[in-house]
Amino acid sequence: MPILTLPPDTRLLLIDDHQIYLDGLSLTLANLCENVTLDHARNASEAEQLVRQHTFDLILLDLQLPDCSGLALLQKLREIDSLVPIAMLTASTSPSDMDAALQLGAAGFISKTADGQMLLDAATRLLFGEQVVISAENQPLDRVSNAKELGVTPRQLEILDLLAEGLPNKVICMRLTLSEDTVKTHLKALFSTLCCHNRTECVNNARRLGLISFQ
């Protein structure tokens, strides 16, 4: 069903060196809105040229390209047009890849396992300014592996879950049978690990890194 809330002059750039996937992606996104324009680039050179020639509303970029890494191209394209949202559309499930992309300003990190409707929904959300993270099989990226890679302990994961519920320290203490000093120590470590300064920022960063489910 076409999504009619987007203007008919919406223009997307799809960057991927696998023609079969590019063709399938185009068929799916052709249903995004009436008369949507879909431009294609199969390498970084073509992509840069197109971004210099046209104004795009959204760019979907593969992480691996034949002449440049997707992350390097992300930086170049943001230098050319800092306003256009750029989302990585990739087969990678690496939390470090996701973190690097988001740190470099990507508007999203989307698994190529996402189905057609998920892609349409994700593109619409991106076009309306949201940040979108969709992992393989629409599940949060393996947060245990993420946590281990980032240095977050299993106990700190439990605290993050409760923090995401908006619970105060005293309730977290009761839920986990911990002293308030212990909870504060874990929170201090989480703030340092996740580069944040308050509870809201901590939860947001944890979600972005796949440590908390987007439920």
PADREN-526536 format. One record per residue: z, y negated, x of N, C-alpha, C, O in turn; residue number from 1. Coordinates in pm, whole numbers, plus 50000, padded with zeros to 5 digits. Layout:
! residues N
(r (Z Y X) (Z Y X) (Z Y X) (Z Y X) NUM)
...
//
This chain:
! residues 215
(r (50000 50118 50084) (50000 50000 50000) (50000 49876 50088) (50093 49860 50168) 1)
(r (49903 49790 50079) (49899 49672 50164) (50022 49583 50142) (50071 49570 50030) 2)
(r (50069 49525 50248) (50180 49432 50241) (50122 49293 50223) (50051 49244 50310) 3)
(r (50153 49229 50111) (50084 49107 50074) (50160 48980 50111) (50116 48870 50077) 4)
(r (50273 48993 50179) (50352 48877 50211) (50305 48807 50337) (50352 48698 50368) 5)
(r (50213 48868 50410) (50162 48807 50533) (50032 48733 50503) (49957 48775 50415) 6)
(r (50004 48625 50575) (49880 48550 50552) (49759 48631 50593) (49768 48714 50684) 7)
(r (49644 48609 50527) (49524 48688 50556) (49462 48661 50693) (49374 48736 50736) 8)
(r (49506 48558 50760) (49451 48528 50892) (49538 48584 51005) (49525 48544 51120) 9)
(r (49628 48677 50971) (49714 48740 51071) (49630 48811 51176) (49537 48885 51143) 10)
(r (49664 48789 51303) (49584 48846 51412) (49674 48919 51511) (49772 48862 51561) 11)
(r (49641 49044 51540) (49719 49127 51632) (49632 49169 51751) (49511 49184 51739) 12)
(r (49698 49186 51864) (49634 49243 51982) (49700 49376 52013) (49822 49383 52030) 13)
(r (49621 49482 52020) (49671 49616 52050) (49625 49654 52190) (49505 49656 52218) 14)
(r (49721 49684 52279) (49689 49712 52419) (49729 49855 52452) (49847 49887 52458) 15)
(r (49628 49940 52474) (49654 50081 52505) (49527 50138 52567) (49416 50107 52525) 16)
(r (49544 50223 52668) (49426 50277 52735) (49381 50410 52677) (49284 50468 52727) 17)
(r (49448 50460 52574) (49407 50584 52510) (49331 50551 52382) (49391 50509 52282) 18)
(r (49201 50569 52385) (49115 50524 52275) (49149 50594 52144) (49146 50531 52038) 19)
(r (49180 50722 52149) (49210 50795 52026) (49334 50737 51959) (49335 50716 51838) 20)
(r (49438 50710 52039) (49559 50650 51981) (49530 50510 51929) (49579 50470 51824) 21)
(r (49450 50435 52004) (49414 50300 51965) (49340 50300 51832) (49364 50214 51747) 22)
(r (49250 50395 51815) (49176 50406 51690) (49269 50437 51573) (49258 50377 51466) 23)
(r (49360 50531 51594) (49455 50567 51488) (49547 50452 51453) (49577 50428 51336) 24)
(r (49592 50381 51556) (49679 50266 51535) (49607 50158 51454) (49665 50095 51366) 25)
(r (49481 50138 51486) (49402 50037 51415) (49385 50073 51267) (49395 49986 51181) 26)
(r (49361 50200 51239) (49348 50244 51101) (49476 50218 51023) (49472 50177 50906) 27)
(r (49589 50242 51088) (49718 50219 51022) (49742 50071 50997) (49775 50031 50886) 28)
(r (49725 49990 51100) (49757 49848 51090) (49653 49769 51010) (49677 49654 50974) 29)
(r (49540 49830 50982) (49443 49764 50895) (49499 49743 50755) (49449 49660 50679) 30)
(r (49605 49818 50721) (49670 49804 50591) (49784 49702 50591) (49855 49687 50492) 31)
(r (49800 49632 50703) (49913 49539 50716) (49904 49425 50615) (50003 49392 50549) 32)
(r (49786 49367 50602) (49764 49261 50505) (49614 49243 50487) (49534 49301 50561) 33)
(r (49576 49163 50390) (49435 49144 50362) (49364 49074 50479) (49412 48972 50529) 34)
(r (49252 49130 50521) (49168 49070 50625) (49241 49050 50758) (49211 48955 50830) 35)
(r (49334 49138 50791) (49401 49128 50920) (49299 49150 51032) (49210 49234 51019) 36)
(r (49313 49076 51140) (49224 49090 51256) (49297 49170 51364) (49408 49135 51403) 37)
(r (49232 49276 51413) (49291 49361 51516) (49201 49361 51638) (49091 49416 51635) 38)
(r (49248 49298 51746) (49174 49298 51871) (49231 49407 51962) (49349 49441 51954) 39)
(r (49146 49462 52048) (49184 49573 52135) (49167 49537 52282) (49075 49465 52320) 40)
(r (49258 49588 52364) (49244 49579 52509) (49289 49712 52567) (49391 49767 52526) 41)
(r (49211 49764 52663) (49246 49894 52721) (49303 49882 52861) (49333 49983 52926) 42)
(r (49318 49760 52909) (49383 49739 53038) (49439 49597 53043) (49416 49517 52953) 43)
(r (49512 49568 53149) (49578 49439 53161) (49479 49324 53173) (49500 49217 53116) 44)
(r (49371 49347 53246) (49271 49242 53265) (49210 49197 53132) (49197 49078 53105) 45)
(r (49172 49295 53049) (49116 49262 52918) (49220 49189 52833) (49187 49094 52762) 46)
(r (49344 49234 52839) (49450 49174 52759) (49473 49028 52797) (49483 48941 52710) 47)
(r (49481 49001 52926) (49502 48864 52971) (49389 48773 52925) (49412 48660 52882) 48)
(r (49268 48822 52935) (49152 48742 52894) (49158 48709 52745) (49132 48596 52705) 49)
(r (49192 48807 52664) (49199 48785 52520) (49310 48688 52482) (49292 48604 52394) 50)
(r (49425 48699 52549) (49537 48609 52517) (49505 48466 52558) (49555 48371 52497) 51)
(r (49424 48449 52661) (49382 48314 52700) (49279 48256 52603) (49267 48135 52588) 52)
(r (49206 48344 52536) (49099 48299 52447) (49145 48278 52303) (49089 48195 52232) 53)
(r (49246 48354 52259) (49284 48352 52119) (49435 48334 52103) (49512 48358 52196) 54)
(r (49475 48293 51985) (49616 48285 51950) (49650 48404 51862) (49590 48422 51756) 55)
(r (49745 48485 51905) (49782 48605 51832) (49918 48586 51764) (50003 48509 51810) 56)
(r (49935 48656 51653) (50063 48653 51582) (50157 48762 51632) (50278 48750 51618) 57)
(r (50100 48868 51690) (50181 48979 51740) (50098 49059 51840) (49978 49079 51821) 58)
(r (50164 49104 51947) (50101 49190 52046) (50180 49319 52056) (50302 49317 52072) 59)
(r (50110 49433 52048) (50171 49564 52068) (50118 49619 52200) (49997 49633 52217) 60)
(r (50208 49651 52292) (50172 49678 52431) (50226 49812 52477) (50345 49840 52463) 61)
(r (50138 49896 52532) (50181 50024 52590) (50254 49999 52721) (50228 49901 52791) 62)
(r (50347 50088 52753) (50426 50071 52875) (50347 50107 53000) (50374 50054 53108) 63)
(r (50248 50196 52986) (50170 50241 53101) (50023 50205 53082) (49961 50245 52983) 64)
(r (49968 50129 53175) (49827 50092 53171) (49762 50127 53305) (49833 50139 53405) 65)
(r (49631 50144 53309) (49567 50189 53433) (49570 50089 53547) (49568 50129 53663) 66)
(r (49577 49960 53517) (49571 49860 53623) (49697 49778 53639) (49702 49686 53721) 67)
(r (49801 49810 53560) (49923 49728 53565) (50029 49796 53480) (49995 49861 53381) 68)
(r (50154 49782 53515) (50259 49835 53428) (50274 49745 53306) (50249 49624 53312) 69)
(r (50313 49803 53196) (50332 49725 53075) (50437 49616 53091) (50424 49508 53034) 70)
(r (50540 49644 53170) (50645 49545 53190) (50593 49424 53268) (50627 49310 53239) 71)
(r (50509 49452 53370) (50451 49342 53447) (50357 49260 53359) (50355 49137 53366) 72)
(r (50280 49329 53275) (50189 49257 53186) (50266 49177 53083) (50225 49066 53046) 73)
(r (50377 49231 53036) (50462 49158 52942) (50499 49021 52999) (50491 48920 52929) 74)
(r (50539 49019 53124) (50576 48892 53188) (50458 48797 53197) (50472 48678 53171) 75)
(r (50340 48850 53234) (50222 48766 53246) (50181 48707 53112) (50146 48589 53103) 76)
(r (50185 48790 53009) (50143 48742 52876) (50241 48639 52822) (50200 48544 52754) 77)
(r (50368 48656 52852) (50467 48557 52807) (50447 48424 52880) (50477 48318 52824) 78)
(r (50397 48428 53003) (50367 48305 53076) (50246 48234 53014) (50240 48111 53011) 79)
(r (50151 48313 52963) (50032 48254 52901) (50066 48197 52764) (50027 48086 52730) 80)
(r (50141 48275 52685) (50180 48232 52550) (50323 48275 52526) (50348 48392 52497) 81)
(r (50416 48185 52539) (50558 48218 52528) (50605 48236 52383) (50717 48281 52359) 82)
(r (50519 48201 52287) (50561 48205 52147) (50527 48336 52077) (50596 48375 51983) 83)
(r (50423 48403 52121) (50380 48523 52051) (50480 48638 52075) (50515 48664 52190) 84)
(r (50526 48706 51970) (50614 48822 51991) (50535 48939 52049) (50425 48969 52004) 85)
(r (50595 49004 52149) (50530 49118 52215) (50625 49237 52205) (50739 49229 52250) 86)
(r (50579 49347 52148) (50661 49467 52136) (50598 49580 52215) (50476 49596 52216) 87)
(r (50683 49658 52282) (50636 49775 52355) (50619 49890 52256) (50710 49921 52179) 88)
(r (50502 49952 52258) (50474 50069 52176) (50446 50183 52272) (50339 50188 52333) 89)
(r (50540 50275 52287) (50539 50364 52402) (50589 50504 52372) (50661 50526 52275) 90)
(r (50551 50597 52458) (50603 50734 52449) (50734 50749 52526) (50798 50854 52519) 91)
(r (50773 50646 52599) (50894 50654 52681) (51019 50659 52593) (51029 50587 52493) 92)
(r (51114 50744 52631) (51244 50748 52565) (51355 50705 52661) (51473 50727 52634) 93)
(r (51316 50645 52772) (51413 50606 52874) (51490 50482 52832) (51429 50379 52802) 94)
(r (51623 50488 52830) (51701 50369 52797) (51682 50257 52898) (51692 50139 52864) 95)
(r (51654 50293 53023) (51633 50189 53124) (51501 50115 53099) (51492 49995 53121) 96)
(r (51398 50189 53051) (51272 50123 53015) (51295 50026 52899) (51247 49912 52902) 97)
(r (51368 50072 52799) (51396 49987 52684) (51475 49863 52725) (51442 49751 52685) 98)
(r (51578 49884 52805) (51660 49771 52848) (51578 49672 52928) (51591 49551 52909) 99)
(r (51495 49722 53019) (51412 49633 53101) (51317 49552 53015) (51301 49432 53037) 100)
(r (51255 49616 52918) (51161 49546 52831) (51230 49437 52750) (51179 49325 52740) 101)
(r (51344 49470 52692) (51415 49371 52611) (51470 49257 52696) (51474 49142 52653) 102)
(r (51513 49290 52817) (51562 49186 52908) (51450 49091 52947) (51474 48973 52973) 103)
(r (51327 49142 52953) (51213 49059 52990) (51156 48982 52871) (51058 48908 52885) 104)
(r (51217 48999 52756) (51176 48919 52641) (51094 48990 52537) (51040 48926 52446) 105)
(r (51081 49124 52547) (51007 49197 52445) (51077 49181 52310) (51200 49180 52303) 106)
(r (50998 49168 52205) (51053 49154 52071) (51090 49288 52011) (51158 49295 51908) 107)
(r (51044 49396 52075) (51075 49527 52022) (51041 49638 52119) (50970 49616 52217) 108)
(r (51090 49757 52090) (51063 49876 52169) (51047 49989 52069) (51145 50035 52010) 109)
(r (50923 50036 52050) (50891 50126 51939) (50830 50255 51993) (50737 50252 52073) 110)
(r (50884 50367 51948) (50833 50497 51991) (50697 50525 51926) (50674 50491 51810) 111)
(r (50609 50588 52003) (50479 50628 51949) (50491 50742 51849) (50392 50779 51785) 112)
(r (50610 50798 51835) (50629 50902 51733) (50651 50841 51595) (50655 50915 51496) 113)
(r (50664 50710 51586) (50683 50645 51456) (50562 50672 51366) (50448 50667 51412) 114)
(r (50589 50700 51238) (50477 50728 51148) (50414 50598 51099) (50459 50489 51132) 115)
(r (50308 50612 51018) (50232 50496 50976) (50313 50393 50903) (50303 50273 50931) 116)
(r (50395 50437 50807) (50474 50341 50730) (50578 50272 50816) (50605 50153 50799) 117)
(r (50637 50347 50909) (50734 50287 51000) (50668 50179 51085) (50728 50074 51110) 118)
(r (50545 50206 51130) (50474 50107 51211) (50442 49982 51130) (50456 49870 51179) 119)
(r (50398 50001 51006) (50370 49885 50920) (50496 49804 50895) (50494 49681 50901) 120)
(r (50606 49872 50868) (50733 49802 50846) (50777 49729 50972) (50822 49615 50967) 121)
(r (50763 49797 51087) (50804 49736 51214) (50720 49613 51245) (50773 49510 51286) 122)
(r (50588 49623 51225) (50499 49509 51251) (50534 49391 51162) (50535 49277 51207) 123)
(r (50563 49419 51036) (50600 49312 50943) (50730 49245 50987) (50740 49122 50987) 124)
(r (50828 49324 51024) (50956 49269 51069) (50937 49185 51196) (50997 49079 51211) 125)
(r (50855 49234 51286) (50827 49159 51409) (50759 49026 51378) (50791 48924 51438) 126)
(r (50665 49030 51285) (50593 48907 51248) (50685 48805 51182) (50658 48685 51187) 127)
(r (50792 48852 51121) (50888 48761 51060) (51004 48728 51153) (51105 48672 51110) 128)
(r (50989 48763 51282) (51085 48717 51381) (51201 48809 51410) (51292 48770 51482) 129)
(r (51200 48930 51357) (51309 49023 51386) (51284 49098 51516) (51170 49110 51561) 130)
(r (51392 49146 51576) (51379 49237 51689) (51383 49379 51635) (51468 49410 51551) 131)
(r (51294 49465 51681) (51281 49600 51626) (51291 49703 51737) (51218 49696 51836) 132)
(r (51381 49800 51719) (51391 49913 51811) (51380 50040 51728) (51465 50066 51642) 133)
(r (51276 50119 51754) (51258 50247 51685) (51241 50353 51791) (51147 50350 51870) 134)
(r (51334 50448 51792) (51331 50553 51893) (51257 50675 51841) (51214 50678 51726) 135)
(r (51244 50774 51926) (51174 50897 51889) (51238 50959 51767) (51360 50969 51757) 136)
(r (51154 51001 51672) (51196 51067 51548) (51289 50978 51466) (51370 51027 51387) 137)
(r (51276 50845 51487) (51354 50747 51411) (51504 50767 51424) (51580 50735 51332) 138)
(r (51547 50820 51536) (51689 50836 51563) (51726 50745 51679) (51642 50715 51764) 139)
(r (51852 50700 51684) (51893 50621 51798) (51866 50697 51928) (51889 50818 51933) 140)
(r (51820 50632 52030) (51800 50697 52158) (51930 50765 52200) (52039 50713 52174) 141)
(r (51919 50880 52262) (52034 50960 52299) (52141 50873 52361) (52134 50838 52478) 142)
(r (52240 50838 52281) (52336 50740 52329) (52430 50795 52435) (52485 50720 52516) 143)
(r (52449 50927 52435) (52533 50985 52540) (52467 50967 52676) (52532 50931 52774) 144)
(r (52335 50993 52679) (52262 50972 52804) (52258 50824 52840) (52275 50787 52956) 145)
(r (52236 50740 52738) (52237 50595 52762) (52370 50552 52822) (52375 50480 52922) 146)
(r (52477 50599 52759) (52610 50558 52801) (52638 50602 52946) (52691 50525 53026) 147)
(r (52601 50726 52976) (52624 50778 53111) (52548 50695 53213) (52601 50662 53319) 148)
(r (52422 50660 53180) (52341 50582 53272) (52399 50442 53293) (52391 50386 53402) 149)
(r (52459 50387 53187) (52512 50251 53194) (52657 50245 53243) (52708 50138 53274) 150)
(r (52722 50361 53250) (52860 50363 53294) (52959 50341 53182) (53072 50298 53205) 151)
(r (52918 50371 53059) (53006 50360 52942) (53068 50497 52915) (52996 50596 52906) 152)
(r (53199 50503 52902) (53269 50631 52885) (53263 50677 52739) (53238 50597 52649) 153)
(r (53287 50808 52715) (53292 50858 52577) (53395 50785 52492) (53369 50758 52374) 154)
(r (53509 50752 52548) (53611 50678 52473) (53559 50539 52436) (53585 50490 52326) 155)
(r (53487 50477 52526) (53432 50344 52497) (53325 50350 52389) (53308 50255 52312) 156)
(r (53252 50462 52381) (53157 50480 52272) (53230 50484 52138) (53184 50426 52039) 157)
(r (53344 50552 52136) (53424 50557 52012) (53471 50417 51973) (53470 50381 51856) 158)
(r (53510 50341 52072) (53556 50205 52044) (53440 50119 51995) (53459 50036 51905) 159)
(r (53322 50138 52051) (53204 50063 52005) (53174 50093 51859) (53139 50002 51784) 160)
(r (53185 50218 51817) (53161 50255 51677) (53256 50178 51584) (53215 50125 51481) 161)
(r (53381 50173 51623) (53480 50105 51540) (53463 49954 51546) (53486 49883 51448) 162)
(r (53421 49907 51662) (53395 49765 51678) (53279 49723 51586) (53281 49616 51526) 163)
(r (53179 49810 51576) (53063 49782 51491) (53102 49778 51343) (53032 49715 51263) 164)
(r (53211 49844 51307) (53261 49839 51169) (53338 49710 51142) (53378 49684 51029) 165)
(r (53358 49630 51247) (53431 49505 51231) (53582 49521 51231) (53654 49433 51183) 166)
(r (53630 49632 51285) (53774 49658 51283) (53848 49582 51393) (53797 49570 51504) 167)
(r (53966 49531 51362) (54046 49461 51465) (54109 49561 51561) (54111 49681 51535) 168)
(r (54160 49509 51671) (54218 49595 51774) (54329 49686 51722) (54335 49803 51759) 169)
(r (54415 49634 51635) (54527 49714 51587) (54481 49835 51508) (54540 49943 51518) 170)
(r (54375 49818 51430) (54322 49931 51353) (54254 50031 51446) (54266 50152 51428) 171)
(r (54182 49979 51547) (54119 50068 51645) (54227 50149 51717) (54208 50269 51740) 172)
(r (54337 50086 51751) (54449 50157 51816) (54498 50272 51729) (54521 50383 51778) 173)
(r (54514 50246 51599) (54563 50350 51508) (54462 50462 51492) (54498 50580 51491) 174)
(r (54335 50426 51479) (54231 50527 51460) (54221 50621 51580) (54204 50741 51563) 175)
(r (54232 50566 51700) (54213 50645 51822) (54344 50685 51889) (54343 50750 51994) 176)
(r (54455 50647 51829) (54588 50676 51884) (54599 50626 52028) (54637 50700 52119) 177)
(r (54565 50499 52045) (54572 50434 52175) (54662 50313 52167) (54681 50256 52059) 178)
(r (54717 50275 52280) (54796 50152 52283) (54702 50032 52279) (54584 50043 52312) 179)
(r (54754 49917 52238) (54672 49798 52230) (54625 49754 52369) (54514 49705 52385) 180)
(r (54710 49773 52469) (54670 49739 52606) (54553 49825 52652) (54462 49776 52720) 181)
(r (54554 49954 52615) (54445 50043 52654) (54315 50001 52588) (54210 50000 52653) 182)
(r (54320 49965 52460) (54201 49920 52389) (54148 49791 52453) (54027 49776 52471) 183)
(r (54238 49701 52485) (54196 49576 52549) (54129 49602 52684) (54032 49536 52721) 184)
(r (54182 49700 52758) (54124 49735 52888) (53983 49789 52870) (53892 49753 52945) 185)
(r (53965 49875 52771) (53831 49930 52743) (53735 49819 52699) (53619 49816 52740) 186)
(r (53783 49728 52615) (53698 49618 52569) (53656 49528 52685) (53541 49484 52692) 187)
(r (53749 49502 52775) (53717 49420 52892) (53609 49487 52975) (53517 49421 53024) 188)
(r (53620 49619 52991) (53519 49694 53068) (53384 49691 52997) (53280 49677 53061) 189)
(r (53385 49704 52864) (53261 49700 52787) (53195 49563 52796) (53073 49554 52811) 190)
(r (53275 49457 52787) (53219 49322 52797) (53151 49303 52932) (53045 49241 52940) 191)
(r (53212 49357 53037) (53154 49345 53170) (53026 49427 53181) (52925 49378 53232) 192)
(r (53031 49552 53134) (52914 49641 53144) (52797 49589 53062) (52682 49596 53107) 193)
(r (52825 49537 52943) (52719 49494 52853) (52687 49345 52864) (52611 49290 52784) 194)
(r (52745 49281 52964) (52715 49140 52992) (52734 49053 52868) (52642 48982 52826) 195)
(r (52852 49058 52810) (52879 48979 52690) (53017 48914 52701) (53095 48942 52791) 196)
(r (53043 48824 52604) (53166 48746 52612) (53251 48753 52486) (53362 48700 52483) 197)
(r (53199 48819 52382) (53277 48832 52259) (53238 48960 52187) (53144 49029 52227) 198)
(r (53311 48992 52081) (53292 49119 52012) (53154 49129 51945) (53090 49234 51949) 199)
(r (53111 49020 51884) (52980 49022 51816) (52868 49047 51916) (52779 49128 51891) 200)
(r (52873 48976 52027) (52770 48994 52130) (52776 49135 52188) (52672 49193 52221) 201)
(r (52895 49189 52199) (52912 49325 52251) (52844 49426 52159) (52772 49514 52206) 202)
(r (52866 49413 52029) (52803 49504 51933) (52652 49489 51934) (52579 49588 51932) 203)
(r (52604 49365 51937) (52459 49342 51938) (52393 49402 52061) (52289 49467 52052) 204)
(r (52455 49380 52177) (52400 49435 52301) (52405 49589 52300) (52313 49656 52347) 205)
(r (52513 49642 52247) (52526 49788 52241) (52420 49849 52150) (52364 49954 52183) 206)
(r (52391 49786 52039) (52285 49834 51949) (52150 49827 52020) (52070 49921 52012) 207)
(r (52126 49716 52088) (51998 49698 52156) (51977 49805 52263) (51864 49844 52291) 208)
(r (52086 49852 52322) (52077 49951 52429) (52086 50094 52376) (52091 50189 52454) 209)
(r (52087 50109 52244) (52090 50243 52186) (52226 50309 52189) (52236 50431 52179) 210)
(r (52333 50230 52204) (52468 50286 52209) (52534 50293 52071) (52635 50360 52053) 211)
(r (52475 50223 51974) (52526 50223 51837) (52408 50245 51745) (52300 50188 51765) 212)
(r (52428 50326 51644) (52321 50354 51549) (52291 50232 51465) (52381 50158 51426) 213)
(r (52159 50209 51435) (52117 50103 51345) (52125 50156 51202) (52022 50188 51143) 214)
(r (52241 50165 51148) (52257 50218 51012) (52292 50104 50917) (52310 50127 50797) 215)
//
